Amino acid sequence: MTSPHDDDRFDWHAAERDLTDPAGPDAEVLDLDAARAARTPDGGPMLVDSLAAQRSPRFTLDGVRAGQRRPILPAWLRSGAELRDVMRWAVGHLLHTAAYHGTRLPKYAGKLAFRAPAGAGRLVSGAVRWLFDWEGEPHRQATSQSRDGELYLKLSRQRDRRVRWRGIVATFTLAVTLAGGVAVALAPLWARWAVLALLVTLCGLLGQPADKPLLDTAVVVPRVARLTSDVVVRALAVLGISGITQAIAKQGHRAIGFTAPIVRDGPGWRADIDLPPGVTAGDVIERRDRLAAGLTRPLGCVWPEGQPEVHPGRLLLWVGDQDMAATKPAVWPLLKASGGFDLGRPVPFGTDPRGRIISFELPYTNLLIGSIPGYGKTAATQVPMLAAALDPYAELWYFDFKGTGGLDPLEKVSARYASGQDDDTAEEGLLALRELRKECQRRAAIIKGLPKTVCPDNKVTPELARRKKLGLHWLVVALDEVQELFSHPEFGKEAGELAEKIIKLGRALGVILVVATQRPDAKSLPTGVSANAGTRFCLRVMGQIENDMILGTSAYKNGIRATMFAKKDKGVGYLVGAADDAQIVRTFYVDGPTAEKITDRARALREAAGTLTGHAIGQAAPTPAARRDTLLDDILTVVPATEPKVWAETLTERLADLNPEAYGDLTRDQLTAALKPYGITTGQVWGTDPATGKGANRRGIDRADITDAVAERNKRRGDKAA
């Protein structure tokens, strides 16, 4: 149909006829009832698949029951620690502001005095303009020029009335002012100075330029743009995720759901987001750098988290006002305390991106810490160990298999201590795990014999840990760079088996393992150890396998990805097990001199309580076990240099004769397995059977392989060649 705007000859009558006459040439009469019946086989009611039909009712009882109740009070009012922190900040802010402006009072007084004449001039000028109604003068002049006499006379009469009334008010005010001036002149000297100061202040404020305020700025508040849904959608659109891009192209901003309004949450903004179908929170988290670029915010301000307990596509986005790495680190709360610490209470471990203190309970759990080198793993290990050191009734064992001395301050309070990269340190760690296994057995027997009224849950309680006679005190054992022990060719297998048993049983017995590693793989970290750690802290790692070895199976799939942390995120990691949800935490940092002061305080507390024992007071560890595996040396003892090769069964018989306790039950297969870690394999060896005198080929070893393995071992230990 031709538009009426395109052609002046448009036939309006024909158009009207087409619209009103159902029998027109292009008209089609539709029987709605027949059409509906045709869409259903039986002619019954038709199911309408429309947006209205899919829309859920606005109010249902089940929906209300399933809904999540939002807290009545904000988090900082519901937590005593956060309330104290907020009040402490508020008081500090007020004191700082008061001190800042108090020191500048002479400056402010000088500025007021300098501006007072200009202010007095503005006051007099304003009063005169008001008295004579000068603000209406332009209007009166305009009417006189327009030659509208009636309007001009009306405005003139209005001005006369105003001036008469204002003149009366001005006369009365002037009389009161003169009377006040006489009263001030007769008043004491201090009153005259006070009135003068008040007048100077008022005139100075009136004379203040608009671009030069009187007061300086005590606290410079950074200007941060408000986080809005438009900004979030725009940032998500540039991530390069096809599911988000296609959904936005089809539905626009409606493709991204916001389950709650974007609100202020601490020093930043919080957005709860439902991603389009098929897009997971992990897809966004692994593009954190691009998300920060889309939001035009520093990387350290943008912290996306998944909420798999809701569904995989729920994203919690928190955008801070300041870069987390640039903010001043919080002070460890236990650093301010003057006394000790009860390890039965939650240990303050770090702060989340919002600046809130994150704590976890060290008893009844085991802590696993992992990251690539240089991202704060040792510092994270130090925090719970220093807290344990401040409890005089907790016993500490510490083993540093890296040997750099990062936690040497703990030596003065540790009952067992070793640090180094050599075999001796690894061996001491193995012997400690042996003793720890025996200690678990001893404690289990004691707990089993206690009455239910004393130990109702068959586990060590804070009360039982304080009873010295029972010997059920908290026992905290830290293994730093534990991959050096678990991957050791001689001690690794047994150490891993012992650690797995301890980590499973020690939780209820008051035995706590703190394990830290920079190489979280199956060889360096036995799955039995990683799978049974109740609390895990993962700083930056490079891949999914390392991420899940520390944080647990499917953590990466659920969006809990420590791979998103950048180079500047040192000390920042995912903490799992301390709360229902995974938490991003920046650990408290305690430097070396401060750690020395803390352990000095801890040692004094232990001396006062009479609990300083073991290595801390120079006592050697009461370990009757042999210092190292002597299998290779024993083989060289029973196989003389004149015998280059020997059968395996012959060797087991000679070893059993040499040391029946160690080798009495040794079989040929067990011998083969024991030699495998040294790179020694058995092969066909020709020999003579002493019983029959006949020669034969049987499985055996070459003595030269044993001497080479011993030489390599001694070289690694730093010993002299045998």
VMD Tcl script that draws the C-alpha trace (Angstrom):
set ca {
  {0.00 0.00 0.00}
  {1.33 3.43 -0.89}
  {2.06 5.72 1.98}
  {0.01 8.94 2.10}
  {3.27 10.83 2.58}
  {4.78 9.42 -0.61}
  {2.08 10.50 -3.05}
  {-0.33 13.40 -2.89}
  {-2.82 11.39 -4.97}
  {-3.25 8.79 -2.26}
  {-6.89 7.46 -2.30}
  {-8.13 7.81 1.27}
  {-11.58 6.47 0.39}
  {-10.13 3.25 -1.09}
  {-7.99 2.72 1.99}
  {-10.97 3.19 4.28}
  {-13.01 0.74 2.15}
  {-10.26 -1.91 2.37}
  {-10.13 -1.64 6.13}
  {-13.84 -1.72 6.76}
  {-15.11 -4.05 4.05}
  {-14.35 -7.69 4.90}
  {-15.27 -8.68 1.37}
  {-12.49 -6.68 -0.21}
  {-10.25 -8.28 -2.82}
  {-7.44 -9.17 -0.37}
  {-9.61 -9.89 2.67}
  {-9.68 -13.25 4.42}
  {-12.32 -14.11 7.00}
  {-10.85 -16.30 9.78}
  {-13.01 -18.48 12.01}
  {-11.11 -18.40 15.29}
  {-13.00 -21.32 16.84}
  {-12.30 -23.51 13.84}
  {-8.64 -22.53 13.81}
  {-8.21 -23.39 17.48}
  {-9.94 -26.74 16.98}
  {-7.71 -27.53 14.01}
  {-4.58 -27.12 16.14}
  {-5.64 -29.87 18.54}
  {-6.41 -33.41 17.40}
  {-9.53 -33.78 19.46}
  {-10.76 -30.23 19.17}
  {-10.25 -29.78 22.92}
  {-8.58 -26.89 24.75}
  {-5.29 -25.74 23.26}
  {-2.07 -25.49 25.36}
  {-0.62 -22.06 24.83}
  {3.21 -22.01 25.04}
  {3.64 -18.33 25.62}
  {5.58 -16.06 27.90}
  {2.48 -15.45 29.96}
  {1.90 -19.19 30.40}
  {5.52 -19.75 31.40}
  {5.54 -16.92 33.90}
  {5.50 -18.24 37.45}
  {2.92 -16.92 39.91}
  {3.96 -13.80 41.74}
  {3.25 -15.29 45.15}
  {3.19 -18.93 46.26}
  {3.75 -20.44 49.68}
  {6.36 -22.87 48.36}
  {8.19 -20.04 46.68}
  {8.31 -18.06 49.92}
  {9.56 -21.10 51.84}
  {12.30 -21.73 49.29}
  {13.32 -18.09 49.23}
  {16.46 -16.89 50.92}
  {15.86 -14.50 53.79}
  {18.07 -11.49 53.61}
  {19.72 -10.48 56.90}
  {17.95 -7.80 58.92}
  {21.22 -6.28 60.09}
  {24.38 -5.84 58.00}
  {27.24 -8.26 58.55}
  {29.33 -5.78 60.55}
  {26.52 -5.40 63.10}
  {26.02 -9.15 63.48}
  {29.68 -9.92 64.12}
  {31.31 -8.70 67.30}
  {34.75 -8.70 65.69}
  {33.58 -6.72 62.66}
  {31.63 -4.31 64.87}
  {34.72 -3.66 66.95}
  {36.73 -3.20 63.78}
  {34.22 -0.70 62.36}
  {34.01 1.22 65.65}
  {37.79 1.23 65.92}
  {38.00 2.67 62.42}
  {35.30 5.28 63.14}
  {36.98 6.46 66.34}
  {40.36 6.56 64.62}
  {38.89 8.50 61.71}
  {37.31 11.07 64.05}
  {40.49 11.46 66.09}
  {42.58 11.90 62.95}
  {40.18 14.48 61.51}
  {40.04 16.40 64.78}
  {43.83 16.41 65.15}
  {44.31 17.39 61.50}
  {42.01 20.42 61.71}
  {43.14 21.30 65.24}
  {46.71 21.83 64.10}
  {45.46 24.11 61.32}
  {43.32 26.42 63.47}
  {45.82 29.32 63.17}
  {45.76 28.93 59.40}
  {41.95 28.90 59.34}
  {41.83 31.98 61.62}
  {44.18 33.87 59.30}
  {42.08 32.94 56.23}
  {38.89 34.12 57.98}
  {40.49 37.42 58.99}
  {41.79 37.98 55.47}
  {38.37 37.26 53.94}
  {36.33 39.17 56.55}
  {36.45 42.59 54.77}
  {35.18 41.06 51.55}
  {32.47 39.27 53.51}
  {31.46 42.50 55.28}
  {31.26 44.23 51.92}
  {29.05 41.42 50.56}
  {26.83 41.70 53.66}
  {26.38 45.47 53.34}
  {25.90 45.27 49.57}
  {23.32 42.52 49.94}
  {21.45 44.45 52.64}
  {21.29 47.60 50.48}
  {20.11 45.64 47.46}
  {17.42 44.01 49.59}
  {16.37 47.27 51.24}
  {15.89 49.17 47.98}
  {14.62 46.19 46.01}
  {17.40 46.38 43.45}
  {16.75 42.82 42.30}
  {13.51 44.02 40.65}
  {15.08 47.00 38.90}
  {15.85 45.15 35.60}
  {12.21 44.13 35.28}
  {10.97 47.68 35.87}
  {13.41 49.07 33.30}
  {12.28 46.47 30.80}
  {8.61 47.46 31.19}
  {9.41 51.16 30.83}
  {11.14 50.51 27.54}
  {8.24 48.39 26.28}
  {5.93 51.38 26.92}
  {3.55 49.26 28.95}
  {2.58 52.00 31.36}
  {0.06 50.02 33.36}
  {2.53 47.21 34.12}
  {5.27 49.71 34.98}
  {3.00 51.51 37.47}
  {2.03 48.18 39.03}
  {5.69 47.21 39.51}
  {6.52 50.65 40.89}
  {3.75 50.46 43.48}
  {4.97 46.98 44.45}
  {8.50 48.34 44.93}
  {7.24 51.20 47.10}
  {5.39 48.77 49.38}
  {8.45 46.56 49.66}
  {10.81 49.43 50.43}
  {8.50 50.84 53.13}
  {8.17 47.46 54.84}
  {11.86 46.65 54.48}
  {12.80 50.08 55.75}
  {10.89 49.42 58.96}
  {12.63 46.04 59.36}
  {16.02 47.58 58.61}
  {15.46 50.42 61.13}
  {14.48 47.96 63.85}
  {17.46 45.72 63.05}
  {19.84 48.68 63.11}
  {18.47 49.80 66.49}
  {18.91 46.31 67.95}
  {22.43 46.14 66.50}
  {23.37 49.50 68.05}
  {21.96 48.41 71.39}
  {23.91 45.17 71.12}
  {27.05 47.12 70.28}
  {26.63 49.26 73.41}
  {26.08 46.10 75.48}
  {29.19 44.51 74.03}
  {31.21 47.67 74.72}
  {30.19 47.49 78.40}
  {30.75 43.70 78.59}
  {33.92 42.03 79.94}
  {36.97 41.84 77.72}
  {36.58 38.13 76.92}
  {33.00 38.73 75.72}
  {34.11 41.54 73.42}
  {36.79 39.28 71.92}
  {34.27 36.44 71.53}
  {31.80 38.69 69.68}
  {34.60 40.03 67.49}
  {35.71 36.49 66.67}
  {32.13 35.55 65.83}
  {31.74 38.55 63.52}
  {35.07 37.86 61.83}
  {34.08 34.22 61.36}
  {30.70 35.11 59.82}
  {32.18 37.75 57.56}
  {35.05 35.46 56.62}
  {32.61 32.70 55.64}
  {30.61 35.19 53.57}
  {33.80 36.34 51.85}
  {34.93 32.78 50.98}
  {35.59 32.21 47.24}
  {33.57 29.40 45.75}
  {36.68 27.50 44.59}
  {38.68 27.93 47.80}
  {37.00 26.28 50.82}
  {38.05 27.22 54.31}
  {38.90 23.73 55.59}
  {41.60 21.53 54.11}
  {40.82 17.89 53.28}
  {41.79 15.55 56.13}
  {41.03 12.34 54.24}
  {41.22 12.11 50.46}
  {38.47 9.72 49.35}
  {39.11 8.11 45.96}
  {36.39 8.74 43.42}
  {35.14 5.42 42.11}
  {32.38 5.05 39.57}
  {29.25 3.27 40.72}
  {28.88 -0.32 39.54}
  {25.70 -0.66 37.52}
  {24.02 -3.46 35.62}
  {24.87 -1.76 32.31}
  {28.56 -1.71 33.22}
  {28.51 -5.38 34.26}
  {26.71 -6.51 31.10}
  {29.11 -4.54 28.93}
  {32.10 -6.11 30.69}
  {30.68 -9.64 30.34}
  {30.00 -9.05 26.66}
  {33.68 -8.46 25.87}
  {34.96 -11.65 27.53}
  {34.72 -13.64 24.32}
  {32.43 -16.31 25.80}
  {30.14 -17.43 22.99}
  {27.24 -18.29 25.30}
  {27.18 -14.75 26.71}
  {27.75 -13.06 23.35}
  {24.91 -14.95 21.63}
  {22.50 -14.45 24.52}
  {23.14 -10.69 24.63}
  {22.75 -10.46 20.85}
  {19.31 -12.08 21.06}
  {17.94 -10.74 24.34}
  {20.00 -7.66 25.10}
  {20.57 -6.86 28.76}
  {17.88 -9.32 29.77}
  {20.30 -12.16 28.99}
  {22.15 -11.41 32.24}
  {20.05 -11.90 35.35}
  {20.64 -9.91 38.53}
  {19.14 -11.86 41.44}
  {19.52 -8.93 43.83}
  {20.19 -5.20 43.48}
  {23.83 -4.18 43.13}
  {24.70 -2.82 46.58}
  {27.63 -1.50 48.55}
  {29.39 -4.31 50.41}
  {32.25 -3.03 52.51}
  {34.69 -0.92 50.48}
  {33.21 -1.97 47.15}
  {30.19 -3.15 45.18}
  {28.55 -6.58 45.12}
  {26.57 -8.03 42.23}
  {24.78 -11.41 42.29}
  {24.51 -12.58 38.71}
  {22.79 -15.42 36.87}
  {24.75 -16.12 33.69}
  {23.01 -17.27 30.48}
  {22.17 -21.00 30.23}
  {25.24 -23.11 29.51}
  {27.74 -20.55 30.86}
  {29.41 -21.36 34.16}
  {30.96 -19.04 36.70}
  {34.30 -20.72 36.02}
  {34.19 -19.50 32.43}
  {34.14 -15.92 33.72}
  {36.60 -16.48 36.57}
  {39.36 -17.76 34.29}
  {39.01 -14.49 32.30}
  {39.37 -12.26 35.33}
  {41.90 -10.01 33.61}
  {39.58 -9.36 30.67}
  {36.68 -8.81 33.07}
  {38.72 -6.17 34.90}
  {39.51 -4.53 31.57}
  {35.82 -4.50 30.68}
  {35.00 -2.88 34.01}
  {37.94 -0.46 33.57}
  {39.15 -1.32 37.06}
  {42.56 -2.53 38.33}
  {42.91 -6.31 38.39}
  {43.26 -6.32 42.19}
  {39.81 -4.72 42.52}
  {37.87 -7.39 40.62}
  {37.07 -10.63 42.46}
  {34.59 -12.99 40.78}
  {33.49 -16.06 42.75}
  {31.26 -19.01 41.93}
  {28.37 -20.23 44.03}
  {28.04 -23.90 43.02}
  {25.67 -24.58 45.91}
  {23.10 -22.44 44.07}
  {23.95 -23.58 40.53}
  {27.07 -23.55 38.33}
  {25.96 -20.41 36.50}
  {25.61 -18.21 39.61}
  {28.39 -15.63 39.79}
  {29.15 -13.38 42.74}
  {31.09 -10.36 41.53}
  {32.73 -8.05 44.06}
  {34.47 -4.92 42.75}
  {36.54 -3.04 45.30}
  {37.26 0.66 45.44}
  {41.01 0.04 45.75}
  {43.45 -2.55 44.48}
  {43.79 -5.24 47.15}
  {47.56 -5.38 46.64}
  {47.82 -1.60 47.09}
  {45.85 -1.43 50.32}
  {47.72 -1.43 53.60}
  {47.93 -5.00 54.98}
  {45.91 -5.61 58.10}
  {47.76 -6.20 61.35}
  {47.52 -9.71 62.77}
  {45.12 -9.43 65.75}
  {47.26 -11.72 67.95}
  {50.18 -9.35 67.49}
  {48.42 -6.74 69.64}
  {47.57 -9.14 72.46}
  {49.91 -9.11 75.43}
  {49.16 -12.59 76.79}
  {48.77 -16.04 75.31}
  {46.22 -17.61 73.03}
  {43.84 -20.54 73.45}
  {44.18 -22.79 70.40}
  {40.62 -23.94 70.98}
  {39.47 -20.56 69.64}
  {39.39 -19.67 65.92}
  {42.77 -18.63 64.56}
  {42.75 -15.31 62.64}
  {44.30 -16.28 59.31}
  {43.79 -13.32 56.97}
  {41.32 -10.89 55.44}
  {38.94 -11.21 52.50}
  {38.81 -8.62 49.68}
  {36.26 -6.64 51.72}
  {38.77 -6.30 54.58}
  {36.90 -8.64 56.95}
  {38.96 -10.92 59.20}
  {38.78 -14.60 58.20}
  {39.45 -17.19 60.91}
  {39.32 -20.97 61.08}
  {39.44 -23.59 63.82}
  {42.77 -25.41 63.84}
  {41.78 -28.34 66.12}
  {39.82 -31.21 64.55}
  {41.21 -30.44 61.10}
  {44.41 -30.66 59.09}
  {45.71 -27.80 56.98}
  {47.07 -28.22 53.46}
  {48.80 -25.23 51.82}
  {50.05 -25.18 48.25}
  {51.28 -22.82 45.56}
  {54.06 -22.24 43.09}
  {57.26 -20.77 44.65}
  {57.30 -17.15 45.74}
  {53.62 -16.50 46.47}
  {53.48 -16.59 50.27}
  {53.22 -20.27 51.13}
  {55.76 -20.12 53.98}
  {54.16 -16.94 55.34}
  {50.77 -18.66 55.27}
  {52.22 -21.64 57.15}
  {53.72 -19.32 59.75}
  {50.39 -17.76 60.83}
  {48.76 -20.86 62.40}
  {52.10 -22.01 63.79}
  {52.67 -18.70 65.60}
  {49.12 -18.90 66.96}
  {49.86 -22.40 68.25}
  {53.13 -21.15 69.74}
  {51.21 -18.58 71.81}
  {49.24 -21.40 73.46}
  {51.63 -22.61 76.18}
  {49.81 -25.95 76.38}
  {50.26 -26.77 72.68}
  {53.29 -28.78 71.57}
  {54.99 -27.80 68.31}
  {57.00 -29.89 65.86}
  {58.43 -28.12 62.83}
  {60.33 -29.53 59.85}
  {61.56 -27.35 56.99}
  {62.66 -29.56 54.11}
  {63.63 -26.52 52.02}
  {66.29 -25.44 54.46}
  {66.06 -21.68 53.86}
  {65.25 -20.87 57.49}
  {62.03 -19.03 56.74}
  {60.49 -20.15 60.01}
  {63.60 -20.37 62.19}
  {61.96 -18.26 64.96}
  {59.82 -21.33 65.77}
  {62.93 -23.29 66.77}
  {62.98 -21.71 70.23}
  {59.51 -23.11 71.07}
  {59.48 -26.41 69.14}
  {59.83 -29.77 70.85}
  {61.10 -31.20 67.57}
  {62.82 -29.14 64.88}
  {64.86 -29.75 61.76}
  {65.71 -27.64 58.73}
  {67.67 -28.60 55.64}
  {67.64 -30.16 52.19}
  {69.82 -33.13 53.09}
  {68.93 -36.73 53.81}
  {69.40 -36.21 57.54}
  {66.52 -33.73 57.69}
  {64.31 -36.01 55.59}
  {65.17 -38.88 57.90}
  {64.32 -36.86 60.99}
  {60.96 -36.07 59.42}
  {60.32 -39.76 58.81}
  {61.27 -40.68 62.38}
  {58.99 -37.93 63.66}
  {56.08 -39.38 61.67}
  {56.84 -42.80 63.16}
  {56.72 -41.35 66.64}
  {53.59 -39.40 65.76}
  {51.89 -42.62 64.68}
  {52.75 -44.19 68.04}
  {51.50 -41.05 69.80}
  {48.16 -41.39 68.02}
  {47.88 -44.97 69.25}
  {48.69 -43.89 72.82}
  {46.12 -41.11 72.75}
  {43.45 -43.38 71.28}
  {43.95 -45.81 74.17}
  {43.66 -43.01 76.74}
  {40.49 -41.60 75.19}
  {38.96 -45.07 75.01}
  {39.51 -45.51 78.74}
  {37.96 -42.18 79.78}
  {34.37 -42.20 81.09}
  {31.68 -40.80 78.84}
  {30.99 -38.01 81.29}
  {34.51 -36.72 80.73}
  {34.86 -37.48 77.01}
  {31.35 -37.94 75.55}
  {32.37 -37.65 71.88}
  {35.57 -39.75 72.07}
  {37.77 -36.86 71.04}
  {40.10 -34.37 72.67}
  {38.32 -31.27 73.95}
  {39.87 -27.95 74.98}
  {39.28 -28.94 78.60}
  {41.09 -32.28 78.19}
  {43.93 -30.55 76.35}
  {44.60 -28.48 79.49}
  {44.93 -31.51 81.80}
  {48.66 -32.21 81.88}
  {48.37 -35.65 83.48}
  {46.46 -37.05 80.51}
  {49.00 -35.89 77.94}
  {46.27 -34.96 75.43}
  {47.53 -31.45 74.74}
  {47.28 -30.05 71.21}
  {50.15 -31.38 69.09}
  {50.74 -29.26 65.97}
  {53.18 -30.66 63.40}
  {54.24 -28.53 60.41}
  {55.92 -30.06 57.35}
  {57.09 -27.27 55.04}
  {58.11 -28.16 51.46}
  {56.87 -31.67 52.22}
  {57.37 -32.75 48.59}
  {61.07 -33.18 49.43}
  {60.12 -35.84 52.00}
  {57.33 -37.61 50.13}
  {59.40 -37.89 46.93}
  {62.56 -39.05 48.73}
  {63.85 -42.32 47.22}
  {64.52 -43.94 50.61}
  {61.97 -42.44 52.99}
  {59.20 -41.10 50.77}
  {56.96 -44.16 50.52}
  {56.89 -44.87 54.26}
  {56.51 -41.17 55.10}
  {53.49 -40.90 52.80}
  {51.85 -43.97 54.33}
  {52.43 -42.69 57.87}
  {51.15 -39.20 57.04}
  {48.00 -40.67 55.52}
  {47.30 -42.70 58.68}
  {47.99 -39.73 60.94}
  {45.87 -37.30 58.94}
  {42.95 -39.73 59.11}
  {43.17 -40.60 62.80}
  {44.80 -37.60 64.45}
  {41.88 -35.20 63.93}
  {39.99 -36.44 66.99}
  {43.15 -37.08 69.01}
  {44.41 -33.50 69.20}
  {47.09 -34.13 66.55}
  {47.12 -31.47 63.82}
  {49.15 -31.64 60.61}
  {50.06 -28.48 58.70}
  {51.42 -29.57 55.31}
  {52.84 -27.12 52.76}
  {54.06 -27.96 49.27}
  {55.09 -26.17 46.09}
  {54.74 -29.26 43.88}
  {51.25 -30.70 44.34}
  {51.34 -33.85 42.21}
  {50.62 -37.51 42.93}
  {54.28 -38.33 43.62}
  {55.06 -35.31 45.79}
  {51.72 -35.26 47.62}
  {50.05 -38.65 48.17}
  {46.36 -38.59 47.35}
  {45.58 -40.07 50.75}
  {47.05 -36.96 52.36}
  {45.46 -34.37 50.07}
  {42.05 -36.08 50.10}
  {41.79 -36.11 53.89}
  {42.87 -32.54 54.66}
  {39.87 -30.76 56.15}
  {41.12 -27.22 55.48}
  {42.96 -26.21 52.31}
  {44.59 -22.99 51.22}
  {45.74 -22.63 47.63}
  {47.68 -19.62 46.46}
  {48.62 -19.17 42.82}
  {49.02 -22.38 40.80}
  {49.43 -22.85 37.08}
  {46.98 -25.59 36.13}
  {43.79 -27.48 36.86}
  {45.53 -30.59 38.24}
  {47.49 -28.63 40.85}
  {44.38 -26.63 41.68}
  {42.29 -29.74 42.39}
  {45.13 -31.51 44.24}
  {45.05 -28.72 46.81}
  {41.42 -27.58 46.83}
  {39.74 -30.92 46.14}
  {38.28 -32.81 43.22}
  {36.06 -30.73 40.90}
  {37.08 -27.45 42.55}
  {38.26 -26.11 39.20}
  {35.06 -27.25 37.52}
  {32.99 -25.49 40.20}
  {34.74 -22.18 39.55}
  {37.15 -22.31 42.52}
  {40.27 -21.54 40.53}
  {43.53 -20.42 42.06}
  {44.84 -20.14 38.51}
  {43.14 -16.74 38.25}
  {45.53 -15.08 40.70}
  {48.06 -12.76 39.09}
  {51.70 -12.04 39.88}
  {50.77 -9.17 42.17}
  {48.39 -11.34 44.22}
  {51.07 -12.56 46.62}
  {49.61 -13.94 49.84}
  {46.16 -14.19 48.22}
  {44.53 -17.58 47.77}
  {41.39 -19.67 48.03}
  {40.56 -20.99 51.51}
  {38.31 -24.07 51.50}
  {36.93 -25.79 54.59}
  {36.92 -22.84 56.99}
  {33.35 -21.91 55.99}
  {30.52 -23.37 53.94}
  {31.77 -21.62 50.80}
  {35.24 -21.15 49.39}
  {36.75 -17.80 50.43}
  {39.35 -15.56 48.81}
  {41.78 -14.66 51.60}
  {44.87 -12.52 51.88}
  {46.94 -13.97 54.72}
  {48.33 -11.85 57.51}
  {52.01 -11.13 56.98}
  {54.40 -11.36 59.92}
  {57.97 -10.36 59.09}
  {61.07 -11.95 60.60}
  {61.77 -9.47 63.45}
  {58.11 -9.50 64.45}
  {58.06 -13.31 64.43}
  {61.10 -13.27 66.73}
  {59.25 -11.05 69.21}
  {56.18 -13.30 69.11}
  {58.19 -16.47 69.72}
  {60.10 -14.73 72.54}
  {56.73 -14.03 74.15}
  {55.62 -17.60 73.47}
  {58.77 -19.02 75.05}
  {58.24 -16.91 78.17}
  {54.67 -18.20 78.44}
  {55.87 -21.80 78.15}
  {58.59 -21.29 80.74}
  {56.01 -19.88 83.13}
  {53.67 -22.82 82.47}
  {56.47 -25.40 82.63}
  {55.70 -26.75 79.15}
  {58.97 -25.97 77.35}
  {60.47 -29.31 76.31}
  {62.47 -31.16 73.68}
  {64.56 -29.33 71.12}
  {63.68 -25.92 72.60}
  {65.68 -26.72 75.75}
  {68.39 -28.78 74.06}
  {66.95 -32.25 74.59}
  {67.52 -34.79 71.81}
  {64.48 -36.55 70.43}
  {63.94 -39.87 72.28}
  {63.96 -42.00 69.14}
  {65.47 -45.52 69.43}
  {64.96 -46.25 65.73}
  {67.87 -46.60 63.33}
  {68.84 -43.36 61.69}
  {68.71 -44.54 58.08}
  {67.95 -47.53 55.89}
  {71.00 -49.87 55.86}
  {69.84 -52.31 53.16}
  {72.54 -51.35 50.66}
  {75.31 -51.47 53.27}
  {74.06 -54.81 54.56}
  {74.10 -56.26 51.02}
  {77.74 -55.21 50.60}
  {78.48 -56.84 53.94}
  {77.08 -60.26 52.98}
  {78.29 -60.17 49.35}
  {82.11 -59.99 49.23}
  {83.95 -58.15 46.48}
  {85.12 -61.49 45.09}
  {81.50 -62.40 44.27}
  {80.36 -60.06 41.44}
  {76.86 -61.52 41.15}
  {74.51 -63.36 43.50}
  {71.07 -64.97 43.32}
  {68.22 -63.12 45.01}
  {67.16 -66.08 47.19}
  {70.77 -66.55 48.29}
  {70.93 -62.87 49.21}
  {67.72 -63.03 51.30}
  {69.11 -66.00 53.25}
  {72.37 -64.18 54.01}
  {70.53 -61.00 55.06}
  {68.27 -63.02 57.39}
  {71.38 -64.54 59.01}
  {72.91 -61.06 59.38}
  {69.84 -59.34 60.96}
  {66.95 -61.73 61.71}
  {64.72 -58.93 63.09}
  {64.97 -56.79 59.97}
  {65.23 -59.47 57.25}
  {63.79 -62.62 58.77}
  {60.62 -62.54 56.63}
  {62.18 -60.93 53.54}
  {61.15 -62.60 50.29}
  {62.71 -62.36 46.84}
  {59.84 -60.17 45.57}
  {60.10 -57.86 48.59}
  {63.84 -57.53 48.01}
  {63.22 -56.60 44.37}
  {60.69 -53.94 45.42}
  {63.05 -52.54 48.09}
  {65.86 -52.11 45.56}
  {63.70 -50.45 42.93}
  {63.80 -46.89 44.48}
  {67.60 -46.99 44.09}
  {67.31 -47.78 40.38}
  {68.52 -51.37 40.87}
  {66.74 -54.16 39.02}
  {67.22 -57.92 39.13}
  {68.27 -59.94 36.11}
  {69.43 -63.40 35.08}
  {72.53 -64.45 37.06}
  {74.53 -67.66 36.63}
  {75.30 -69.45 39.86}
  {75.75 -72.82 41.55}
  {73.14 -74.30 43.88}
  {75.03 -75.20 47.10}
  {72.56 -78.03 47.85}
  {72.87 -79.85 44.51}
  {76.09 -78.42 43.14}
  {74.45 -77.74 39.77}
  {74.72 -74.45 37.91}
  {71.67 -72.49 36.72}
  {70.38 -69.07 35.63}
  {68.16 -67.39 38.25}
  {67.02 -63.89 39.20}
  {69.76 -61.98 41.01}
  {71.72 -58.75 41.33}
  {75.04 -57.34 40.24}
  {77.23 -56.21 43.16}
  {78.57 -53.32 41.06}
  {75.07 -51.83 40.91}
  {74.97 -51.81 44.72}
  {78.35 -50.07 45.05}
  {77.31 -47.43 42.49}
  {74.07 -46.75 44.39}
  {75.94 -46.41 47.70}
  {78.44 -43.99 46.15}
  {75.60 -41.87 44.72}
  {73.79 -41.86 48.07}
  {76.90 -40.81 49.99}
  {77.60 -38.07 47.47}
  {74.07 -36.73 47.87}
  {74.35 -36.78 51.65}
  {77.68 -35.05 51.59}
  {79.34 -37.97 53.37}
  {82.74 -39.32 52.49}
  {82.78 -42.10 49.97}
  {82.50 -45.52 51.59}
}
mol new
graphics top color blue
foreach p $ca { graphics top sphere $p radius 0.5 }
foreach p [lrange $ca 0 end-1] q [lrange $ca 1 end] { graphics top cylinder $p $q radius 0.2 }
display resetview
